[in-house]
Amino acid sequence: MKELINKFKKLDQTKRIVILFITISFVFIGGFSIYNGISGNYQNRNTAQVTQIKETKEKNTKKNKVEKQENKEDTNTQQEESTQQEESTNKEENTTQEDKTKKDDSSKQETKNEPSKSTNQSTASSTTKSTESTHQSSNSHQSSNTTAENNNNVTSNTTQNQNDNKITVSVQVIGMGDTMMASTMNVDKNSNVLSVLKELALKNNKEVAGSDYYISGIGGLYEKQHGPMSGWMYSVNDVTPMKAAIKYNLNDGDSVVWYYVNYD
């Protein structure tokens, strides 16, 4: 041991480090293998394979049992359906036979009663024909009356619906102190001041200039044409709203006036 220690001391520093690293690695590997052997982490491959084979066999046996049960259930359901079909066919055959016997009996009775019926039918046919003619004439009159009433009801309902969706407003356009156009109009509900102005101008072949939110001219009379502050304004029921004309919805009976202001 002393000789080995002396030899180790005589070696270079690099060789010493390499020898120490190798010995430490061997000690670590040996200790780790001993620990795993003691704790029982290793397991033989043969035993693992055996356990896997057993598990697969058990799974296959369970699947086979389930398939056999399903096949038995299918056969039972098929047998039940076949028996039900046979019973239904037998019932139908019995009902058809009973109907045939009833028809034969009724035909025999009819042959017996034919001579007496022929006389009764001749008298009854004459009376039924007369009553049928009277019923047909009365029904024809009633049908014509009902159709006329229905047509009248439809027209009245349509006119009522149209009137319910309409309102009446008066519109007047005053420029430079003179009335340019005016009318009392029957317009759609929720019409606004701008739409009513455009409809009135269209009837009078006049032009409305500007945008939806600002009117710059009506019938050839424009803003700033008669002064720097001249232009168009509107009022509803003698009140000047502070909103765009397209935003003001009208009600039944409203009075709208467009007027030109601040002219020289």
Stockholm file with secondary structure:
# STOCKHOLM 1.0

chainA/1-264         MKELINKFKKLDQTKRIVILFITISFVFIGGFSIYNGISGNYQNRNTAQVTQIKETKEKNTKKNKVEKQENKEDTNTQQEESTQQEESTNKEENTTQEDKTKKDDSSKQETKNEPSKSTNQSTASSTTKSTESTHQSSNSHQSSNTTAENNNNVTSNTTQNQNDNKITVSVQVIGMGDTMMASTMNVDKNSNVLSVLKELALKNNKEVAGSDYYISGIGGLYEKQHGPMSGWMYSVNDVTPMKAAIKYNLNDGDSVVWYYVNYD
#=GR chainA/1-264 SS CHHHHHHHHHSCHHHHHHHHHHHHHHHHHHHHHHHHHHHTCCCCHHHHHHHHHHHHHHHHHHHHHHHHHHHHHHHHHHHHHHHHHHHHHHHHHHHHHHHHHHHHHHHHHHHHHHHHHHHHHHHHHHHHHHHHHHHHHHHHHHHHHHHHHHHHHHHHHHHHHHHHTEEEEEEEEEETTEEEEEEEEEEETTCBHHHHHHHHHHHTTCCEEECSSCEEEETTEETTTTSTTCEEEEEETTBCCSSCGGGCBCCTTCEEEEEEESCC
#=GC SS_cons         CHHHHHHHHHSCHHHHHHHHHHHHHHHHHHHHHHHHHHHTCCCCHHHHHHHHHHHHHHHHHHHHHHHHHHHHHHHHHHHHHHHHHHHHHHHHHHHHHHHHHHHHHHHHHHHHHHHHHHHHHHHHHHHHHHHHHHHHHHHHHHHHHHHHHHHHHHHHHHHHHHHHTEEEEEEEEEETTEEEEEEEEEEETTCBHHHHHHHHHHHTTCCEEECSSCEEEETTEETTTTSTTCEEEEEETTBCCSSCGGGCBCCTTCEEEEEEESCC
//
